[in-house]
Amino acid sequence: MGWATLFYASYSVDELGRTIRSVAGLLEFPSALALANQVRRDTMHTPMTLREAGALYTVGRLIERQLVGTQMPLPKQPARVAS
């Protein structure tokens, strides 16, 4: 999966509150399991752990690590401000 697709999937889960099943359908994956397996391969996180950690933030940090080329640990996500 490309980074843009992973980023969109993360956005859909985090910001739009979509399920993995609905995101899989939007992205034309054959099933939710196929998307979940691809997410695991690309991020080494399950969809549930990504959601709990903040999928969009975590994927953004993973992309940053790829671009910078470091193996620094991911910092904790800043607390969200309730709106």
C-alpha positions in Angstrom: 0.0 0.0 0.0 1.3 3.4 -0.8 1.8 6.1 1.9 -1.0 8.2 0.5 -3.5 5.3 0.8 -2.3 4.5 4.3 -2.5 8.1 5.3 -6.1 8.4 3.9 -7.1 5.2 5.7 -5.7 6.6 8.9 -7.6 9.8 8.4 -10.8 7.9 7.7 -10.4 5.9 10.9 -9.3 8.8 13.1 -11.1 11.8 11.9 -14.2 10.4 10.2 -14.7 7.5 12.7 -15.0 5.0 9.9 -14.6 1.3 10.5 -11.8 -0.8 8.9 -14.6 -2.6 6.9 -15.9 0.7 5.5 -12.5 2.0 4.7 -11.6 -1.3 3.0 -14.7 -0.8 0.8 -13.8 2.8 0.0 -10.3 1.8 -1.0 -11.6 -1.3 -3.0 -9.8 -3.8 -0.9 -11.3 -7.3 -1.2 -12.1 -7.4 2.5 -11.5 -5.7 5.9 -9.1 -8.5 6.7 -7.0 -7.7 3.6 -6.8 -4.1 4.6 -5.9 -5.0 8.2 -3.2 -7.3 7.0 -1.7 -4.7 4.8 -1.8 -2.1 7.6 0.1 -4.6 9.8 2.7 -5.2 7.2 3.2 -1.5 6.5 3.1 -0.2 10.1 3.7 -3.2 12.4 0.5 -2.2 14.2 -2.9 -3.7 14.1 -5.7 -1.3 13.1 -6.9 -1.4 16.7 -3.6 -0.3 18.2 -3.3 2.4 15.5 -6.7 3.7 16.4 -5.9 3.7 20.1 -2.6 5.5 19.5 -4.1 8.0 17.1 -3.8 6.5 13.6 -3.2 9.7 11.7 -0.5 10.9 14.1 1.2 7.5 14.2 1.2 7.0 10.5 2.5 10.6 10.1 5.4 9.8 12.4 6.1 6.6 10.5 6.2 8.5 7.2 8.5 11.1 8.8 10.9 8.3 10.0 11.0 6.9 6.5 11.7 10.3 5.0 14.4 11.3 7.5 15.8 7.7 7.6 16.1 7.4 11.3 15.1 4.6 13.6 14.1 7.0 16.5 11.3 5.7 18.6 7.9 7.3 18.1 7.2 10.0 20.7 3.9 9.9 22.6 1.0 11.6 20.8 0.2 15.0 22.3 -3.1 15.1 24.2 -6.1 16.0 22.0 -8.0 19.1 22.9 -11.8 18.5 23.3 -13.8 20.7 20.9 
